[in-house]
Amino acid sequence: AQSVSQHNHHVILSEAASLELGCNYSYGGTVNLFWYVQYPGQHLQLLLKYFSGDPLVKGIKGFEAEFIKSKFSFNLRKPSVQWSDTAEYFCAVMLDGSSNTGKLIFGQGTTLQVKP
Amino acid sequence: DAGVIQSPRHEVTEMGQEVTLRCKPISGHNSLFWYRQTMMRGLELLIYFNNNVPIDDSGMPEDRFSAKMPNASFSTLKIQPSEPRDSAVYFCASMPGQGFGETQYFGPGTRLLVL
């Protein structure tokens, strides 16, 4: 079955450190890729998405992600994190094909804690 | 745009009681999704609708759960009878179209506690 794997379950960084969160998926067809962020007690918000074109995608709040098709990966990066980036981050994949009709497959999430 | 609206935001009930969660999707969106989030299982898709029609309910845990979408602007998720293991945050999401190349937008969630 198709799946999404986020390797880092809990990441602790100091402010100004660089961030990279890993995301890999298992599916051989065409995909749409998403990163959502969930701040404590809040709902999921879209950080960025990849549909096609330039594999380096820039999102809100200085985040970016790179789609590497050969590695089935879509890693999230930020050069310098802030305390306000403390949140849970979810990678999600949408598969092509008529049977999938817009379903998202989510990874288990990565909790990021940024120390001031 | 008001975004996806869910009510109630918090619900505390006793085991055996009926619980109804409500969702109003973004106006003009054709697809609606119900998710459940728990610490143990993460985000699970329960059911989704396209043009008010249930497409896939394979994620619904058991017969105690049911969902309806009587029109394009309203959906309910009902649990009857509720059990403590149903305690979770339930999210509703909507999407403009029906499939690939679209983005889901999430509501604020309903935090359910079954005692």
HADDOCK unambig.tbl for C-alpha pairs under 7 A between the chains (distance, minus, plus):
assign (segid A and resid 32 and name CA) (segid B and resid 101 and name CA) 6.59 0.50 0.50
assign (segid A and resid 42 and name CA) (segid B and resid 108 and name CA) 6.29 0.50 0.50
assign (segid A and resid 43 and name CA) (segid B and resid 106 and name CA) 6.58 0.50 0.50
assign (segid A and resid 43 and name CA) (segid B and resid 107 and name CA) 6.30 0.50 0.50
assign (segid A and resid 43 and name CA) (segid B and resid 108 and name CA) 4.67 0.50 0.50
assign (segid A and resid 43 and name CA) (segid B and resid 109 and name CA) 6.35 0.50 0.50
assign (segid A and resid 44 and name CA) (segid B and resid 106 and name CA) 5.93 0.50 0.50
assign (segid A and resid 45 and name CA) (segid B and resid 106 and name CA) 6.99 0.50 0.50
assign (segid A and resid 51 and name CA) (segid B and resid 101 and name CA) 6.33 0.50 0.50
assign (segid A and resid 94 and name CA) (segid B and resid 100 and name CA) 6.81 0.50 0.50
assign (segid A and resid 95 and name CA) (segid B and resid 100 and name CA) 6.97 0.50 0.50
assign (segid A and resid 96 and name CA) (segid B and resid 100 and name CA) 5.80 0.50 0.50
assign (segid A and resid 101 and name CA) (segid B and resid 98 and name CA) 5.90 0.50 0.50
assign (segid A and resid 101 and name CA) (segid B and resid 99 and name CA) 4.17 0.50 0.50
assign (segid A and resid 101 and name CA) (segid B and resid 100 and name CA) 6.47 0.50 0.50
assign (segid A and resid 102 and name CA) (segid B and resid 98 and name CA) 6.06 0.50 0.50
assign (segid A and resid 102 and name CA) (segid B and resid 99 and name CA) 3.74 0.50 0.50
assign (segid A and resid 102 and name CA) (segid B and resid 100 and name CA) 5.33 0.50 0.50
assign (segid A and resid 106 and name CA) (segid B and resid 43 and name CA) 6.76 0.50 0.50
assign (segid A and resid 108 and name CA) (segid B and resid 42 and name CA) 5.68 0.50 0.50
